[in-house]
């Protein structure tokens, strides 16, 4: 087992090294190879006991999960394997215990209220041609023993079930699914993939793949007696999008899918009615109709009796026993004496002189966490953060923000302290790596830094009693590990060392670099220096592009390339709806100029690559500049017209992306045909002079491999330098085995070695 446990309870974290100064050589170790990359493990927290003493977590390696049956993508009965190792760590001693001796497919885990038992769902092979079966298992922390709870009856545990203990820890509430329902879904999947005759009609309310995907929501909710395995159905089978058990276990709230037809405005758009059912039994009651909750995200109180949401910038709150929501932020009324009159406003801020939002720029709010006692709610706007008394709707501003959004640090409210005196929030400066956790004192309105430095923090989770936090921490260059700290962060303790073998590996140092694009907008990117970087020497430099980059963190491919003498830069671009294509030319070329000015990049040896949207950006960039001497497109589209209605297994995703989301075309193909043509690199393939490598998976449900086929045949016909590598069993991430994953990384390196290092044999 490639996992080392730290036992010293008082072990304090060693402060991470600062980013390398330009010109400082990096101490080399053993080179990081392509064979190493699938072995890098990641730790993830599944649950923390109420008293904070026990943490359940898993470690996962790509090496153990490299192969999946991508031909079954979209089959509601297929679950891709997820082999992990399951551990429980005692936070008082730092001792980790393996719950299971071997790799296992763990889906959920939850500590009992007493913290002495860990329930978990494990997917196990069904044997022969049978489908895998979900099992409920209980680990006794005192005895270190695992027992199975055989759930009786004909229904099986749903793969998408969650776990909730009853108040007395004698029963568990979970979701069940009839085997007949699974059989029907499997039959439908086979019919729309194997035929032999498949009929599609616009008269059908749903796209066939959209409708099939919703069948996994058919579930019943049951309370299982842990002593006997006997289930008692609380809610008969229906389409349940999500559900949550109240902390006291007396009722369950759930969102029921009542969608009538495919929604083209939202990817996977679902109309959910909010309902409640008593755990003791009875008919469910409707709390809110789907039409009132469309497009909103609910924030719940700790006792699950109150929820809040924002709709068109207005915040509403409602209790589960109320019939209607109440507005906590009703729009300001116009002056009664001067109907329709505009309030006088400050020219700089747009805020009315009387303190009210102006008519043309009303204050728009978002919902934050609800206090533990359910009496107060945090709401936020571009102007500040406010604490609202839920009963009276009175609000008090506790944090004022600067008018220019870019002048404020990035902050995200996580949760209230159990005593209601403070709100914890993540913090990140916008112009440097200063990140961490801050406590907002509600009474004094002061921001109290708990931990803020150049290291990379993520996944903060507070124990219910508030005495400690568990989180992932990295120096920004190596993979992160789980750590814990008391609520005041007086001491930070490392809990895991999931990659001990990497201590001897040479990894690149990173630095945040600022630059201005062609429009003068200040942007940031992450530079990873070549291992053993020497000042005064220029290096072949690879740009990996996508959208926006700011934080560092371990990046396997960048580390692999840096070990072969490449500088790797992740640049940001300023994407504009309607003309996103020009953003990469303006931003990436400006980033290249900056690295050349810094003396890092060799202007004659620049490469560029990207995956998915980044692959699309890469090929589009090649039609606009010849500065790059090698390029790689991994699973990226090249033709916005043929891509527009492709990828049927993703429902409306490929029409939604250009119309309303990532692709940023800004409308339909019929509204802006010229924009679709302008952003189709294949139509300008004759302008490309850079050697291009395309890598795809034949089973990619997102960006079909046919997109790379188009650019390959176009460039070949034009006599250009192009190569297309197909992994026949792969998907959006092309390789589909450990061997293919190694081959994948080596091909990327070989392409750059061939074109960016003259005389080097790939």
C-alpha positions in Angstrom: 0.0 0.0 0.0 1.6 3.2 -1.2 0.5 5.3 1.7 2.5 6.6 4.7 0.7 7.7 7.9 2.0 10.5 10.1 1.6 9.6 13.8 2.9 12.6 15.6 -0.1 14.5 17.0 1.8 17.7 17.5 3.5 17.8 14.2 3.4 21.4 12.8 3.4 22.1 9.1 6.7 23.3 7.7 6.2 26.6 5.9 6.4 26.1 2.1 9.1 27.5 0.1 8.5 30.8 -1.8 8.2 30.6 -5.6 11.6 30.5 -7.3 13.1 33.8 -8.0 13.9 34.4 -11.6 17.4 33.1 -12.1 17.5 30.8 -9.1 18.4 27.2 -9.9 16.0 24.5 -8.7 17.5 21.6 -6.8 17.0 18.5 -9.0 16.0 15.1 -7.9 14.9 12.0 -9.7 13.1 13.0 -13.0 9.3 12.7 -13.0 8.4 10.3 -15.8 5.3 9.5 -17.8 5.1 6.2 -15.9 4.9 8.2 -12.7 1.9 10.3 -13.6 -0.8 7.7 -13.2 0.5 6.9 -9.7 0.0 10.3 -8.2 -2.7 9.9 -5.5 -5.3 12.4 -4.3 -7.0 12.4 -0.9 -10.6 13.3 -0.5 -12.7 13.8 2.7 -16.0 11.9 2.7 -17.3 12.8 6.2 -16.2 14.2 9.6 -17.8 13.0 12.8 -19.9 15.5 14.8 -17.2 15.9 17.5 -14.4 16.3 14.9 -12.5 13.4 16.2 -12.8 11.1 13.2 -12.4 11.8 9.5 -13.2 9.3 6.8 -11.3 9.9 3.6 -10.2 8.1 0.4 -7.1 8.1 -1.7 -7.4 7.6 -5.4 -4.9 7.0 -8.2 -5.5 7.2 -12.0 -3.4 4.0 -12.2 -6.2 2.1 -10.5 -9.0 3.7 -12.6 -7.5 4.0 -16.1 -10.1 1.9 -17.9 -13.8 2.4 -18.4 -16.4 1.2 -20.9 -17.0 4.5 -22.6 -19.4 2.8 -25.1 -21.9 2.7 -22.3 -21.7 6.4 -21.6 -25.3 7.5 -21.0 -26.5 4.1 -19.8 -28.3 4.8 -16.5 -27.3 1.4 -15.3 -23.6 1.7 -15.9 -21.2 3.0 -13.3 -17.6 3.7 -14.3 -15.2 2.1 -11.8 -13.8 4.3 -9.0 -11.3 2.2 -7.1 -10.0 3.9 -3.9 -8.6 3.1 -0.5 -10.8 4.0 2.4 -9.3 5.3 5.7 -10.4 6.7 9.0 -8.1 9.1 10.8 -8.2 10.0 14.5 -7.6 13.7 14.6 -6.4 13.7 18.2 -3.5 11.3 17.4 -3.0 11.7 13.7 -3.3 7.9 13.3 -4.9 6.7 10.1 -6.5 3.2 9.9 -7.3 1.4 6.7 -11.1 0.5 6.9 -10.6 -2.1 4.1 -7.4 -4.0 3.3 -7.7 -3.5 -0.5 -8.9 -1.2 -3.2 -12.7 -0.8 -3.2 -15.4 1.1 -5.1 -16.7 3.4 -2.3 -19.6 5.7 -3.2 -20.7 7.3 0.1 -19.7 7.3 3.7 -21.3 8.8 6.9 -20.3 8.7 10.5 -23.0 7.8 13.1 -24.0 10.6 15.5 -21.9 9.0 18.2 -18.9 8.9 15.9 -18.2 5.2 16.7 -19.5 3.7 13.4 -18.9 4.5 9.8 -21.5 3.5 7.2 -20.5 3.3 3.6 -21.8 2.1 0.3 -19.5 -0.2 -1.7 -20.1 -1.1 -5.3 -19.1 -4.7 -5.9 -19.0 -6.9 -9.0 -22.1 -8.9 -9.7 -20.3 -11.9 -11.1 -20.3 -13.3 -14.6 -22.3 -10.9 -16.8 -24.3 -9.5 -13.9 -24.2 -5.8 -13.2 -22.4 -4.5 -10.1 -24.4 -4.5 -6.8 -24.4 -1.7 -4.2 -23.8 -3.0 -0.6 -24.3 -1.3 2.7 -21.5 -1.9 5.1 -20.7 -0.7 8.7 -17.3 -0.3 10.2 -17.0 -0.4 13.9 -14.3 2.0 14.8 -13.7 0.5 18.3 -13.3 -3.1 17.1 -11.9 -2.2 13.7 -14.4 -4.7 12.1 -16.6 -4.4 9.0 -20.0 -6.0 8.8 -22.5 -6.2 5.9 -26.1 -5.2 6.2 -28.0 -7.3 3.8 -31.0 -5.1 2.7 -34.0 -7.4 2.3 -36.6 -7.2 -0.5 -36.5 -7.2 -4.3 -35.2 -3.6 -4.7 -31.5 -2.8 -4.6 -29.6 0.2 -3.2 -29.6 2.9 -5.8 -26.2 3.8 -7.1 -27.0 7.5 -6.6 -28.1 7.0 -3.0 -26.8 9.0 -0.1 -26.6 8.0 3.6 -28.2 9.4 6.7 -28.3 7.9 10.2 -31.4 8.0 12.3 -31.2 10.0 15.5 -30.6 6.8 17.6 -28.0 5.4 15.2 -30.1 2.2 14.8 -31.3 2.8 11.2 -30.1 4.3 8.0 -32.1 6.1 5.4 -31.1 5.5 1.8 -32.5 5.3 -1.7 -33.7 2.1 -3.3 -34.3 1.3 -7.0 -36.3 -1.6 -8.4 -34.5 -4.1 -10.6 -37.3 -3.9 -13.1 -36.6 -0.2 -13.5 -33.0 -0.9 -14.2 -33.9 -3.6 -16.7 -36.1 -1.2 -18.6 -33.4 1.5 -18.7 -30.9 -1.0 -19.9 -33.3 -2.1 -22.7 -33.9 1.5 -23.8 -30.1 2.2 -23.9 -29.6 -0.9 -26.1 -32.5 0.2 -28.4 -31.0 3.7 -29.1 -27.5 2.4 -29.6 -27.9 -0.9 -31.3 -31.2 -0.5 -33.2 -31.7 -2.0 -35.6 -34.2 0.7 -36.4 -34.2 4.0 -34.5 -36.8 6.6 -35.0 -36.6 10.2 -33.8 -39.5 12.6 -33.9 -39.9 16.3 -33.0 -43.3 15.3 -31.6 -41.6 13.6 -28.7 -41.5 15.9 -25.7 -37.9 14.9 -24.9 -34.7 14.3 -26.8 -34.2 10.6 -26.4 -30.9 10.8 -24.5 -32.3 13.5 -22.2 -35.2 11.3 -21.4 -33.1 8.3 -20.8 -30.8 10.1 -18.5 -33.7 11.1 -16.2 -34.6 7.4 -15.6 -31.8 7.2 -12.9 -33.9 9.5 -10.8 -36.6 6.9 -10.3 -36.0 5.9 -6.6 -37.8 5.1 -3.4 -36.6 6.2 0.0 -36.5 3.7 2.8 -35.3 3.4 6.4 -33.2 0.2 6.9 -33.0 -1.4 10.3 -29.3 -2.2 10.8 -30.0 -5.2 13.0 -32.3 -7.0 10.6 -31.7 -5.4 7.2 -35.4 -4.9 6.9 -36.3 -1.8 4.9 -39.4 0.3 5.6 -40.5 2.4 2.7 -40.9 6.1 3.6 -41.5 7.4 0.1 -42.6 5.1 -2.8 -40.7 5.2 -6.0 -40.8 8.5 -8.0 -38.4 10.8 -9.9 -36.2 12.2 -7.1 -33.6 14.7 -8.3 -32.2 15.2 -4.7 -33.2 14.7 -1.1 -32.0 15.5 2.4 -32.9 14.0 5.7 -33.5 16.5 8.5 -30.9 16.5 11.3 -33.4 15.2 13.8 -34.5 12.5 11.4 -38.2 13.3 11.6 -38.7 14.3 7.9 -37.2 14.3 4.5 -37.3 17.1 2.0 -36.9 16.2 -1.7 -37.0 17.7 -5.1 -39.1 15.8 -7.6 -38.5 16.0 -11.3 -41.7 17.1 -13.0 -40.1 18.3 -16.2 -42.5 18.1 -19.2 -40.0 18.4 -22.1 -36.4 19.0 -23.0 -35.2 22.5 -21.9 -33.0 24.2 -24.4 -32.2 27.1 -22.1 -30.4 25.0 -19.5 -28.1 22.1 -19.9 -29.9 19.2 -18.2 -32.7 21.7 -17.3 -35.1 20.2 -14.8 -38.3 21.5 -13.2 -38.3 20.4 -9.6 -41.1 20.6 -7.2 -40.0 20.8 -3.5 -41.9 18.4 -1.3 -41.6 17.0 2.3 -42.5 13.6 3.7 -42.5 12.5 7.4 -40.1 9.7 8.2 -42.8 8.0 10.2 -44.8 7.8 7.0 -47.7 9.5 5.2 -48.3 11.3 2.0 -45.8 13.9 0.9 -46.7 17.6 1.1 -45.7 20.2 -1.5 -43.7 23.1 -0.1 -43.1 24.9 -3.4 -44.1 24.3 -7.0 -41.6 23.9 -9.7 -42.5 27.1 -11.5 -41.5 29.1 -8.4 -38.1 27.4 -8.1 -37.0 27.3 -11.7 -33.4 28.3 -12.1 -32.7 28.8 -8.4 -30.4 27.2 -5.9 -31.7 26.5 -2.4 -29.7 27.3 0.8 -30.9 25.3 3.8 -30.7 26.0 7.5 -29.0 23.4 9.7 -32.3 21.9 10.9 -33.6 21.7 7.3 -36.7 23.7 8.3 -35.9 27.0 6.5 -34.5 27.6 3.0 -33.5 30.7 1.1 -32.9 31.5 -2.6 -32.2 34.4 -4.9 -34.4 35.1 -7.9 -33.5 37.9 -10.3 -31.4 39.4 -7.5 -34.2 39.3 -4.9 -33.8 37.1 -1.9 -36.7 35.0 -0.7 -37.0 32.8 2.4 -39.5 30.2 3.4 -40.1 27.6 6.1 -41.1 24.1 5.2 -44.4 24.6 7.1 -45.2 27.8 5.2 -47.2 28.0 2.0 -45.5 31.0 0.4 -42.0 32.6 0.4 -41.3 36.0 1.8 -39.0 38.6 0.2 -36.2 39.8 2.4 -35.0 42.3 -0.1 -38.1 43.8 -1.8 -37.2 46.4 -4.5 -37.2 50.0 -3.2 -40.4 51.9 -3.8 -40.4 55.1 -5.7 -40.9 58.4 -4.0 -44.7 58.7 -3.2 -44.6 62.4 -3.7 -43.0 62.3 -7.1 -44.3 59.2 -8.8 -41.8 57.9 -11.3 -39.1 60.3 -10.2 -35.5 59.2 -10.4 -33.5 59.4 -7.2 -30.4 61.5 -7.3 -27.4 59.3 -7.5 -23.6 59.5 -7.1 -21.9 59.6 -10.5 -19.0 57.4 -9.3 -20.9 54.6 -7.5 -24.3 54.7 -9.1 -25.8 54.6 -5.5 -28.6 57.0 -4.7 -27.7 59.9 -2.4 -30.3 58.6 0.1 -28.5 55.3 0.2 -31.0 53.4 -1.9 -30.0 51.6 -5.1 -30.7 53.7 -8.2 -33.4 52.7 -10.6 -31.1 51.8 -13.5 -28.8 49.8 -11.2 -30.7 48.1 -8.4 -28.8 46.2 -5.9 -28.8 42.5 -6.9 -28.3 40.0 -4.1 -27.0 36.4 -3.9 -27.7 34.1 -1.0 -25.0 33.0 1.5 -25.2 30.5 4.4 -27.8 30.5 7.1 -26.7 30.8 10.8 -26.8 27.6 12.8 -29.8 28.8 14.8 -31.8 29.6 11.6 -32.4 33.2 12.6 -30.0 35.1 10.4 -28.9 34.9 6.8 -25.9 36.2 4.9 -26.6 37.9 1.6 -24.1 39.5 -0.8 -24.0 42.0 -3.6 -21.4 43.8 -5.5 -21.6 46.6 -2.9 -21.2 44.5 0.2 -22.2 41.7 2.5 -25.2 41.9 4.8 -26.6 39.9 7.7 -30.4 39.7 7.5 -32.7 38.9 10.4 -35.0 36.4 8.8 -38.0 37.2 11.0 -38.0 41.0 10.5 -36.0 41.2 7.2 -33.9 43.9 8.9 -30.4 43.9 7.4 -27.1 45.2 8.5 -24.1 45.7 6.3 -21.1 43.9 7.7 -18.6 44.2 4.8 -18.2 47.0 2.3 -16.8 46.2 -1.1 -15.0 48.6 -3.5 -16.9 49.8 -6.5 -14.3 48.2 -8.9 -14.7 44.4 -8.5 -11.1 43.7 -9.4 -10.0 45.8 -6.5 -11.6 43.4 -4.0 -10.0 40.1 -3.0 -11.8 36.9 -4.1 -13.9 35.9 -1.1 -16.4 33.1 -0.7 -18.5 32.6 2.4 -18.4 29.0 3.7 -20.4 28.8 6.9 -21.2 30.4 10.2 -19.4 29.5 13.4 -21.6 27.4 15.6 -22.0 30.2 18.1 -23.2 32.6 15.3 -20.6 35.2 16.1 -18.5 34.8 13.0 -18.7 33.8 9.3 -15.8 31.8 7.8 -14.7 32.7 4.2 -12.0 31.8 1.8 -9.7 34.6 0.7 -7.5 35.1 -2.3 -5.8 38.3 -3.4 -6.2 39.2 -7.0 -2.6 40.2 -7.8 -0.5 37.8 -5.8 -0.7 34.4 -4.2 -2.0 35.3 -0.8 -4.7 32.7 0.1 -6.3 31.1 3.0 -9.2 31.4 5.5 -10.6 34.5 7.2 -13.2 35.0 9.9 -15.7 37.8 9.6 -16.6 39.0 13.1 -20.3 39.9 12.8 -20.4 42.2 15.8 -17.3 44.3 15.0 -17.4 43.8 11.2 -13.7 43.0 11.3 -12.0 40.5 9.0 -9.7 38.4 11.1 -7.2 36.4 9.1 -6.8 32.8 10.4 -4.3 31.7 7.8 -3.2 33.6 4.7 0.0 32.9 2.8 1.3 31.8 -0.6 0.3 28.2 -0.1 -2.7 26.6 -1.8 -5.7 25.8 0.4 -8.9 24.0 -0.7 -11.8 21.9 0.6 -12.2 23.6 4.1 -14.7 21.5 6.2 -15.6 22.5 9.7 -16.5 19.9 12.4 -20.0 20.3 13.6 -18.9 21.4 17.1 -16.7 24.0 15.5 -13.5 23.0 17.2 -11.5 22.2 14.1 -11.2 22.4 10.3 -10.0 19.8 7.9 -8.7 20.9 4.5 -6.2 20.2 1.7 -3.0 22.1 1.7 -0.1 22.2 -0.9 2.9 24.3 -1.4 1.5 25.0 -4.8 4.0 22.8 -6.6 3.4 19.3 -5.1 0.2 17.4 -4.7 -1.8 18.4 -1.7 -2.4 16.5 1.6 -5.1 16.6 4.2 -4.4 18.8 7.2 -6.3 19.9 10.2 -6.3 23.0 12.4 -8.2 24.2 15.5 -10.7 26.9 14.8 -8.2 29.7 15.6 -5.5 28.0 13.4 -3.0 28.2 16.2 -1.4 25.1 14.9 -1.7 23.2 11.7 -1.2 19.4 11.6 -0.6 17.3 8.6 -2.8 14.2 8.5 -1.7 12.4 5.4 1.3 11.8 3.1 -0.3 10.1 0.2 2.6 10.5 -2.2 5.8 9.8 -0.1 7.6 8.6 -3.2 7.4 12.1 -4.7 9.7 13.5 -2.1 12.6 12.4 -4.2 11.2 13.7 -7.5 12.3 16.9 -9.2 9.3 19.2 -9.6 9.2 22.6 -11.2 8.7 25.8 -9.1 5.9 28.1 -10.1 5.4 31.8 -10.2 2.5 34.2 -10.9 3.2 36.4 -13.9 1.2 39.5 -14.9 1.0 40.9 -18.4 -1.3 43.0 -20.5 -3.2 41.7 -23.6 -3.4 43.6 -26.9 -6.3 45.7 -25.5 -4.3 46.7 -22.4 -6.2 44.6 -19.9 -4.1 43.2 -17.1 -4.1 39.5 -17.0 -2.3 36.8 -15.0 -0.8 33.4 -15.8 1.0 30.6 -14.0 4.6 30.0 -15.0 6.4 26.7 -14.2 10.1 26.9 -14.6 12.2 24.2 -16.2 13.8 21.9 -13.6 17.3 23.3 -13.0 16.4 26.6 -14.5 19.4 28.9 -15.1 19.1 32.6 -15.4 20.3 34.1 -18.7 19.3 30.9 -20.6 16.2 30.9 -22.8 14.1 27.8 -22.9 11.6 26.2 -25.3 8.2 27.3 -23.8 4.9 25.5 -24.0 1.6 27.4 -23.5 -1.3 25.3 -22.3 -4.5 27.4 -23.0 -8.1 27.3 -21.8 -9.8 30.3 -20.3 -8.5 31.8 -17.0 -5.6 30.7 -14.8 -4.5 32.1 -11.5 -3.8 29.5 -8.8 -0.9 27.1 -9.1 -1.0 23.5 -7.8 0.5 20.3 -9.0 0.2 19.8 -12.7 1.4 16.4 -13.9 2.0 17.2 -17.5 3.6 20.5 -16.8 6.0 18.8 -14.3 6.8 16.1 -16.9 7.6 18.7 -19.6 9.6 20.8 -17.1 11.7 17.8 -16.4 12.6 17.7 -20.1 13.8 21.3 -20.2 10.5 23.2 -21.0 9.0 26.2 -19.4 5.3 25.8 -19.2 2.9 28.7 -19.0 -0.9 28.8 -18.4 -2.1 32.1 -19.7 -5.4 33.8 -19.1 -7.5 35.5 -21.8 -10.3 38.0 -21.7 -13.2 36.3 -23.5 -15.9 38.5 -25.1 -19.3 37.2 -26.1 -19.7 37.3 -29.8 -16.0 37.3 -30.6 -14.2 34.9 -28.3 -11.9 33.8 -31.0 -9.8 36.9 -31.0 -9.2 36.6 -27.2 -6.5 34.0 -27.5 -4.5 35.9 -30.2 -4.7 39.0 -28.0 -3.9 37.2 -24.7 -1.6 34.3 -25.5 0.7 36.2 -27.9 0.9 39.0 -25.3 1.8 36.3 -22.7 4.5 35.0 -25.0 5.9 38.5 -25.4 6.1 38.9 -21.6 8.0 35.6 -21.1 10.4 36.6 -23.9 10.9 40.0 -22.2 11.6 38.2 -18.9 14.4 36.2 -20.6 12.6 32.9 -20.0 11.1 31.9 -23.4 13.0 31.3 -26.6 11.0 33.2 -29.2 11.9 30.6 -31.9 10.7 27.7 -29.8 7.2 28.3 -28.7 4.6 25.5 -28.5 0.9 25.5 -27.6 -1.7 22.9 -26.7 -5.1 22.6 -25.0 -7.8 20.1 -24.2 -11.4 20.3 -25.1 -12.2 24.1 -25.2 -8.5 24.6 -25.0 -8.0 22.4 -28.0 -10.5 24.4 -29.9 -8.7 27.6 -28.9 -5.4 26.1 -30.0 -6.4 25.4 -33.6 -8.3 28.7 -33.8 -5.1 30.5 -32.6 -3.1 28.8 -35.4 -5.3 30.4 -38.0 -4.3 33.8 -36.6 -0.6 33.6 -35.9 2.5 31.6 -37.1 4.5 32.3 -33.9 4.1 28.8 -32.6 6.3 26.1 -34.0 4.4 23.1 -32.6 0.8 22.7 -31.5 -1.4 19.9 -30.1 -5.2 19.7 -30.1 -6.6 17.3 -27.5 -10.3 16.6 -28.0 -11.1 20.0 -29.3 -13.6 21.0 -31.9 -12.7 22.8 -35.2 -16.1 23.3 -36.9 -18.8 25.2 -35.0 -21.4 24.3 -37.6 -21.1 20.5 -37.6 -20.5 20.6 -33.8 -23.6 22.6 -33.1 -26.1 19.7 -32.9 -23.6 16.9 -32.4 -22.9 14.9 -29.2 -26.5 13.7 -28.7 -25.7 11.8 -25.5 -25.1 15.2 -23.8 -28.6 16.4 -24.7 -28.7 20.1 -25.5 -25.1 20.8 -24.4 -23.7 21.5 -27.9 -26.4 23.9 -28.8 -26.4 25.6 -25.4 -22.6 26.2 -25.4 -22.4 28.6 -28.3 -25.8 30.2 -27.6 -25.6 30.8 -23.9 -22.5 29.4 -22.2 -18.8 28.5 -22.8 -18.5 28.9 -26.5 -19.8 32.5 -26.2 -21.1 32.9 -29.8 -24.1 34.7 -28.3 -27.0 33.2 -30.2 -28.2 30.5 -32.5 -26.7 29.4 -35.8 -29.5 31.1 -37.7 -29.2 34.4 -35.8 -25.4 34.7 -36.2 -24.2 32.4 -39.0 -21.2 34.6 -39.7 -20.0 34.1 -36.1 -20.2 30.3 -36.4 -18.2 30.5 -39.6 -15.6 32.9 -38.2 -15.0 30.5 -35.2 -14.6 27.4 -37.3 -10.9 26.8 -37.7 -11.4 24.2 -40.4 -12.6 27.0 -42.8 -9.3 28.8 -42.4 -7.1 25.7 -42.4 -5.1 27.2 -45.4 -3.7 29.8 -43.0 -2.2 27.3 -40.6 1.6 26.8 -40.9 2.3 25.3 -37.5 2.7 21.5 -37.3 -0.4 20.1 -35.6 -0.9 16.9 -33.6 -4.5 15.9 -32.9 -5.3 13.4 -30.2 -8.8 12.0 -29.7 -10.8 9.1 -28.2 -13.2 7.4 -30.5 -15.8 7.1 -27.8 -15.8 10.7 -26.8 -19.4 11.7 -26.1 -18.5 15.4 -25.7 -16.4 16.4 -28.7 -16.7 13.7 -31.3 -13.4 12.5 -32.8 -14.9 13.4 -36.2 -13.9 17.0 -35.4 -10.3 16.1 -35.5 -10.9 14.1 -38.6 -12.1 17.2 -40.3 -9.0 19.2 -39.6 -6.7 16.3 -40.3 -8.1 15.7 -43.7 -8.2 19.4 -44.5 -4.6 20.0 -43.5 -3.5 16.8 -45.3 -5.3 17.9 -48.4 -3.5 21.3 -48.1 -0.1 19.6 -47.8 0.4 20.7 -44.2 2.2 19.0 -41.4 -0.4 17.2 -39.4 -0.8 13.9 -37.4 -3.9 12.4 -35.9 -3.7 9.9 -33.0 -6.9 7.9 -32.1 -7.4 5.9 -29.0 -10.2 3.6 -30.1 -11.6 2.9 -26.7 -11.0 6.3 -25.2 -13.3 9.2 -24.5 -12.9 12.9 -23.9 -9.7 12.0 -22.1 -8.4 9.9 -24.9 -6.3 7.2 -23.3 -8.2 4.3 -21.7 -5.6 2.2 -19.9 -2.4 2.7 -17.9 -0.3 1.8 -21.0 -2.3 4.3 -23.2 -1.9 7.0 -20.5 1.9 6.7 -20.6 1.8 6.6 -24.4 -0.4 9.7 -24.4 2.1 11.8 -22.4 5.1 10.5 -24.3 3.5 11.4 -27.6 3.0 15.0 -26.4 6.6 15.2 -25.3 7.8 13.7 -28.6 5.9 16.2 -30.7 7.5 19.1 -28.9 11.0 17.4 -28.9 10.7 17.0 -32.7 9.7 20.6 -33.5 11.1 22.7 -30.6 14.4 21.0 -30.1 16.3 20.9 -33.3 18.4 17.7 -33.7 16.6 15.8 -31.0 15.3 12.4 -31.8 11.7 12.0 -30.6 
